[in-house]
Structures are given as C-alpha cells and as structure tokens.
Amino acid sequence: MPEARATISPGLHGFHGGLDLEYHKAPACDRPIGEMPLVDEYVLPLHMHIGAPAIPVVSVGDHVRRGQLLARPDDFISAAIHAPTSGVIQAIEPRGLPHPGGLSAQSIVLAADGEDREAEPLDPWPDYQDKSPVELRARLREAGIVGLGGAVFPTAVKLATANPGGVETLVLNGAECEPFISCDDRLMQESPEPILRGAQMMLHAVGASRCLIGVEDNKPQAIEALQAVIDRLADEEDERRLEIKVVPSIYPAGGEKQLIRTLTGIEVPRNRHVTDYQLLCLNVGTVANSWHAVVEGRALTERVVTVAGGGVVEPRNLRVRVGTPMAEVIEAAGGYTEGVDRLLMGGPMMGFALHEDAVPVVKATNCLLAMRPVDRDPTPPPQPCIRCSRCSEACPADLLPQQLYWYARARQFERSHDYHLFDCIECGVCSAVCPSHIPLVQYFRHAKTEIWSAERERAKAEHARRRFEFHNERIERQKAEREAALAKKRAAIKAAQEKAAAKQDADEGGVPAKAKGNSGAASTASTDDGKSAASMSIEAARARAKERKARVQQGERATDEPDGAECPSDESTERPGGSS
Amino acid sequence: MWVAILVAVGIAILFGILLGLAAQFFRVEGNPLADRIDELLPQTQCGQCGYPGCKPYAEAMAKGEADINRCPPGGEATIRNLADLLEVDFKPLDDELEVQEVKTLAIIDEEVCIGCTKCIQACPVDAILGAAKQMHTVIEDECTGCELCVEPCPVDCIDMVPIEEGVEAYRFPMPESAHPVPTRGPAARSEGLANA
C-alpha cells in the first residue's frame, strides 16, 4: 500500500498516500541556468502575491531604474513590486494575467530603455546579526520578498505570524517534487551558498536553533553541492545547525505539511498551523532571495523559471526578470516545437493552462510547460465513480476525495466542507489515480471558490441588512422628531395667540381684571376650536405684516424718487409668475 | 380507581401549569421563521417581489402569503434554499419578473447630477452621499444594485453598470475535461495494474 512506500528511508517518517511519478526533470535540470536577455516591455501585475494588491507609487512617464520601488504594499498581507530594469512607465492599465480564467488586472507597464541602469540599492546589511527580527522583516517587506515555491505568500508576514522566538526548527523546502520543474534544483546546484547563508540569516530572524533542508533523492548533484558548503561552514565557522535530509521522491513530498511530516514526524492537524509546532517552512529560492535582500540590499526583480516539456526546442532553466512576457521566455528557450497546443504555468499536476502566452512571468512562475498532444497521456472522457477508493488511498492529506466529489457534483458544498474540503492541497494525486478519469481536483477547486463566493455574498447581504435596518430606524426617528417639533410649534402658536388675545383685551379694556376674564374665555375658545384659533393667529400675523409693509412703503415714498413707489407693486405682480 | 384518576388529573394540572409558565417565560419575540427566511434573501431591498424590502417579503412568506419564487436578485440559488427551508417544491422564478444574471451597481454621472437629493431619499441602504445642490455619488461598497434610485432621478444621470469581479472573486467552473498526467500509478502498486 502507498503508506509502506512512504516510509522507506531510515530516520524519516512518511506521509499517507502519494504517487510515484515519471519526473521528466532532464534535460532542463542538467543545463546551467541561462540569462534571459532583456526585452522591450515588462508588465507587472499589481496583484502577484497573496493579500491586497500593491499601490503604485510611480506615474505614467516616470523614468525608473532597476530595483526602484514601483508599488508599495497596501496592507499587512501584501508585497512591494520593483522595477525589473530601467525604463519609462508607459501605462498603468488592466493587462492579461497568468490566471486559469484568463482574467485581466491592473498592471504597471514598463518600456525598457535597454540600458538596465540600477537604482541605489537598499542599505546593505552584511552584519545582519546586529539587526532585530523586526528590522529584518521590514527589510524583506521592503524588498518585495514572497514565497517562491508557488504560494507567493509575503515572507515578512510568514515570519511575523510565527510566534516570536517560538520557532525551534526551520525547514528549508528543496523537495521540488513536481515533474518537469527543476528551478530549485538548479539553484541549489549553482548557488548553494546564498541558500545556506540565507538559512543562517533566517535562523537569526526567527530565533530557531536548527535548520533541516529537505531535498528529494532524485537531486544528487544538488545534495552534493549543498553538503560541500555545509561541510565548509562547519569547518570554517563551526556552523552545526544546518543539516540536509534526503527524502524519498514521492509526489507530493514538497507539500509543506507532507515535508514536515517526513522530516520531523509531526503531523500538523487540520486547522492548526505549522508554527504551532515551533516549525517554519521556507522554499530554498525564497531564502536565497531574502539573503540578497538583506545582505546586498537587492529587491526581488528576477527568479529562476524552468521552461520545459516537449513543446519547447531547448528545455532549460532561465533567470527571468519578473514581468517578462512568457512568449519571449519561450523564444529564449528555442521557441515552440511543431504541434504544441498547450502552455501550462506550473507543473503538470498543480499547474494550470494559460489562455495566451502574452501574459507576464510573475513571482509565482516557477515553470512554463509547453506540451504537444503526444507529451501527455490521452484523456478519456470521465466515467462514473465506481467507489474503488484509490483516491482516498493515495490522498496525501488523508481526505476522502470520492465523498468530496460526490457532494461537489451535487452542489452540496456545505457537505463537502464537512468532509474537510479546505484541507485539500490540490496536488492532483486523486485525479491521477482515478480509474474513471474523473478530474477530481477541478471539482474541488470549483467547490472551494463556490463556497468562498457564497460566503462573500452572505457577508454582503448581512451588511446590507444592517444598513437597511439602520436606514428604517433613522426614517422612523426623523418622523418622530418632526412630529415632536410640529407639536411643539403648535403649542407655541397656541400660547402666543393666547398671549395676543390677552394683550388685545388689555389694550381695549385697560383693566387687568377684565383681561383676565377674557383670556380665560379665549383659552376656552381655543381649546374648543384649535383650528379657528390658529387661523385667527395667522390673520393677526397677516395684519401685522400688512401694517409693517405699509409703513415701509410710506417710508420709501417719502425718501425715494417719485417712480420708486411703483417698485413694490411691480414686485408683487412679478413674484407669483417667478415662483410658479 | 379514584386515586388513579386523581393522580392523572394532578399530573395534567401540573403540566398545564408548567406549559403555561413556559409560554410566559420563553415567549419568542417576532417570528423566528421570518428571520430565518430573511437570512436567505440577498438583502438588496429592491422591492421587485412587491414588498417594501427583504424583511417584509420574508414575513409574508412565513405567513404563507407570498410565493418563494419572487426574488430576482437571489436567483435560482435563493429559491432552492427557500424551498429547502420551507419544505416546498422548487419552482422557477415568477414569469412576471425578469431574471437578473449579472450583479449591477449604480453609478451617478457627476457631470449631469443637479443635486436634487431624490436618489438619496430612495436608497434603502444609505449608499448615496451628497447634499442639496451638491453633486451626489454612490458608495460602491454599500450599493446593493436595487435600481430604486434610477427612477426618481429627474435628469436621468444614474446608470446601472455590471460589477467588475476582481481576480479574488474568480470562480472555477464545474469541470468538463480531465487534467493530463503521466503516471506510473499509486506508489506501492505494481506498474502493470496501475497502467491498466
């Protein structure tokens, strides 16, 4: 059974399930990393990491140099984006993304000037030991470092979420387990020093006491290269914290939880994070770039990309500037072969087919896989599930894919949630072993996004409900306030009218006693008939206004020129016409 | 026998008192069914169902006065949820109502707006900002796309535009074809078996 296969190495612990694949790593893994020549135009999507999209800090027409900040992180979980070469910002507009749905998103378009001038680097910190973990994290954030293994989670955030000083073991992930991909393999072979120096720095940054480097046994040259540097560091600097662990090549040995299980025997349960177990897992490429960022002050502007598959003439690894159009990268690897019909970003198990090759290489692009129909197994149409349970035997996350599939197909997403859909790492093992050729992972991706979408809708509806209730409450309150004000006004009018009546009586009679009696009569009259009292007060007000007007007119007539007398009458005739 | 009758009557009286007390102390304010129905509605407050908002429609459904298929913004999914909750059969959206597939958002043409505040009064969720004789604008995050502001506008400056879904909101479609993978089968299986 698969479990037996996963526990072959002495001292190592296996994980459940997994697959023995044909790896197709050669010939790309045997060729040195090539330099991708500069191109004319670079496209940098503002959202090429997990978290909030970055905010542009340059405007169209600006001249920028390589390594200059183009967009700053917007949120705690976000990452900076830097210019991959020198040139002019041509546009900030929606451009095609490498995305399974072929979507577009806001991107910075940089027209290269071909001179590739460098911006002032960040302050280099060769003595990073003097810096606090907070300063180091700030530097990683400033340099736009994200996880290069594929998840593109901002590294600074990953370090920050680990308990301060609570990490005991740092795990370096060099178990590049997917077929065709060899970018980490080549990096380990060619530049083991930045990786191991970076590991030392990370040990300092998180306060860990040892570092396990997990490398799959199908990368002997990488293991040799790393071991040579580890031995040298042990001799020269008495560095004893670094240790290589060779893990068996079983897909997906490079999954975070799978690698941790293999190396340490700790099985991180669902809803728990690896940091809860004093562990932190980082990709080798991420660590090397973090070292460049801290010690040399270099921002992340390039990465190693494997160009592989039967669809390219010369499969190889290339050091590609972020933002380079994929078509140019394929061109640099000799171009397409005859009959190529599919281009994937990522490997054959977890990658996705691209809609076009004009989209840019982003920080997540570890592999471009061009395929002809002959390069892949034929895809027979899916047959009904026969409940053979091969998928659950092979699932490295210990799930029941057939149940998840059942409910996802029936659109009972809540039930697939109950079967721990969100623990699925989308490794593709279940789809690969299914004798009925059911594309299980696609069902799971569908179910996940449907659940997220439903959650967003629910949250939005809840928000709208609260606002609607508040709106109604406010309308009610305003109505009540208006009525209260009206009632108060009525009372005031009534009082004023009583007072006026009393005064009138007093004026007429001149005897206080009489006025008293009259005011009493007036008040009884007003209570008897409020309407007539109100109309009486209005009459009184009108009379007063008339009187005042007449006084003013008289005054005007006395002071103004003779025809000034006609002005008021003109006004009075004009007004109704004007207001209607 | 008298003893038995007395005991039975005694028990009946005791439980009667208990039920009476329970009815007093555990009285439910409002209608819990209406609240549960309200939770399933999209809360656009558009009034297309013929009721002034989602809550009144939910209350009408709870009383059995309204049908479950009168909510265009909720679409088929909402009708299915309502059918599940109320244990009635699913039925398609009422023919009188227009099926609403794309979610929309109100946008005020700020050049044309005269600042009459009529749309502000019409908005059920206070998503329009502005004052008399001042330009108005829609707070996009708060707009439910109910279209209630469109009709009152005297200068016809409000447009309903489809919401642009970002990358975050992408939904993978239900699959049609399989993913090609070269494989030798499950790890411990013999190759012959796996390739079969």
Chai-1 contact restraints between the chains, C-beta under 6 A:
chainA,res_idxA,chainB,res_idxB,connection_type,confidence,min_distance_angstrom,max_distance_angstrom,comment,restraint_id
A,M1,B,A188,contact,1.0,0.0,6.0,A-B,restraint_1
A,P2,B,P186,contact,1.0,0.0,6.0,A-B,restraint_2
A,P2,B,A187,contact,1.0,0.0,6.0,A-B,restraint_3
A,P2,B,A188,contact,1.0,0.0,6.0,A-B,restraint_4
A,A4,B,A188,contact,1.0,0.0,6.0,A-B,restraint_5
A,R5,B,A187,contact,1.0,0.0,6.0,A-B,restraint_6
A,R5,B,A188,contact,1.0,0.0,6.0,A-B,restraint_7
A,G18,B,A187,contact,1.0,0.0,6.0,A-B,restraint_8
A,L19,B,A187,contact,1.0,0.0,6.0,A-B,restraint_9
A,D20,B,R184,contact,1.0,0.0,6.0,A-B,restraint_10
A,D20,B,A187,contact,1.0,0.0,6.0,A-B,restraint_11
A,L21,B,T183,contact,1.0,0.0,6.0,A-B,restraint_12
A,E22,B,P182,contact,1.0,0.0,6.0,A-B,restraint_13
A,G101,B,Y170,contact,1.0,0.0,6.0,A-B,restraint_14
A,L103,B,V167,contact,1.0,0.0,6.0,A-B,restraint_15
A,A105,B,V167,contact,1.0,0.0,6.0,A-B,restraint_16
A,I250,B,A187,contact,1.0,0.0,6.0,A-B,restraint_17
A,P348,B,V181,contact,1.0,0.0,6.0,A-B,restraint_18
A,R376,B,P180,contact,1.0,0.0,6.0,A-B,restraint_19
A,D377,B,P180,contact,1.0,0.0,6.0,A-B,restraint_20
A,D377,B,P182,contact,1.0,0.0,6.0,A-B,restraint_21
A,T379,B,A178,contact,1.0,0.0,6.0,A-B,restraint_22
A,T379,B,P180,contact,1.0,0.0,6.0,A-B,restraint_23
A,A394,B,P186,contact,1.0,0.0,6.0,A-B,restraint_24
A,S431,B,H179,contact,1.0,0.0,6.0,A-B,restraint_25
A,A432,B,V181,contact,1.0,0.0,6.0,A-B,restraint_26
A,A432,B,T183,contact,1.0,0.0,6.0,A-B,restraint_27
A,V433,B,P186,contact,1.0,0.0,6.0,A-B,restraint_28
A,H437,B,A178,contact,1.0,0.0,6.0,A-B,restraint_29
A,P439,B,P175,contact,1.0,0.0,6.0,A-B,restraint_30
A,P439,B,A178,contact,1.0,0.0,6.0,A-B,restraint_31
A,P439,B,H179,contact,1.0,0.0,6.0,A-B,restraint_32
A,Q442,B,P175,contact,1.0,0.0,6.0,A-B,restraint_33
A,Y443,B,P175,contact,1.0,0.0,6.0,A-B,restraint_34
A,R445,B,F172,contact,1.0,0.0,6.0,A-B,restraint_35
A,H446,B,F172,contact,1.0,0.0,6.0,A-B,restraint_36
A,H446,B,M174,contact,1.0,0.0,6.0,A-B,restraint_37
A,T449,B,R171,contact,1.0,0.0,6.0,A-B,restraint_38
A,T449,B,F172,contact,1.0,0.0,6.0,A-B,restraint_39
A,S453,B,R171,contact,1.0,0.0,6.0,A-B,restraint_40
A,A461,B,P42,contact,1.0,0.0,6.0,A-B,restraint_41
A,A461,B,Q43,contact,1.0,0.0,6.0,A-B,restraint_42
A,A464,B,Q43,contact,1.0,0.0,6.0,A-B,restraint_43
A,A464,B,V125,contact,1.0,0.0,6.0,A-B,restraint_44
A,A464,B,T144,contact,1.0,0.0,6.0,A-B,restraint_45
A,R465,B,Q43,contact,1.0,0.0,6.0,A-B,restraint_46
A,R467,B,V125,contact,1.0,0.0,6.0,A-B,restraint_47
A,R467,B,D126,contact,1.0,0.0,6.0,A-B,restraint_48
A,F468,B,Q45,contact,1.0,0.0,6.0,A-B,restraint_49
A,F468,B,P124,contact,1.0,0.0,6.0,A-B,restraint_50
A,F468,B,V125,contact,1.0,0.0,6.0,A-B,restraint_51
A,H471,B,P124,contact,1.0,0.0,6.0,A-B,restraint_52
A,H471,B,D126,contact,1.0,0.0,6.0,A-B,restraint_53
